[in-house]
Amino acid sequence: MGCKHRFTTFERIETPKLRVVKRGGCKADYERSKIEKGIRLALEKRPFSESEIEDIVSSIENKILKIAKDKIITSKQIGDMVSEKLRNVDEVAYIRFVSVYKKFGSAKKFSREIEKLNK
């Protein structure tokens, strides 16, 4: 009997130690896994392969590494980058992400964001 499972590995550059300034002003270590989790949730049941998701996360991380001054970046900058990327690759994923990121509390906020997309 054979294995019958397929394993994939991804190689990536080890990221330098970055700090993220949160909304409240406290600082935390940068964690790629948090970005990946948010993107995976936004893309859930959307037509994206593992390698496409990995490419999306990697492109965002590369942009973070380019703009992080003094190895510090704000959570807002990261959220804006993720929003922009998702807006360009999948509108449904974008709406899912920004509804959490911008803390939508009503259907009106969803409608406004969808109107912005259609312009």
NORLINGI-V220288 format. One record per backbone hydrogen bond with DSSP energy under -0.5 kcal/mol. CO is the residue of the C=O (numbers start at 0). NH is the residue of the N-H. If there is no record, write none. Layout:
<<CO NH> <CO NH>>
This chain:
<<15 17> <17 29> <18 72> <19 21> <19 27> <20 74> <21 24> <25 21> <27 19> <30 33> <30 34> <31 35> <32 36> <33 37> <34 38> <35 39> <36 40> <37 41> <38 42> <40 43> <42 45> <45 47> <48 52> <49 53> <50 54> <51 55> <52 56> <53 57> <54 58> <55 59> <56 60> <57 61> <58 62> <59 63> <60 64> <61 65> <62 66> <63 67> <66 68> <67 70> <68 71> <70 18> <71 68> <72 20> <73 77> <74 78> <75 79> <76 80> <77 81> <78 82> <79 83> <80 84> <81 85> <82 86> <83 87> <84 88> <85 89> <89 93> <90 94> <91 95> <92 96> <93 97> <94 98> <95 99> <96 99> <96 100> <97 101> <98 103> <99 102> <105 109> <106 110> <107 111> <108 112> <109 113> <110 114> <111 115> <112 116> <113 117> <114 118> <115 118>>
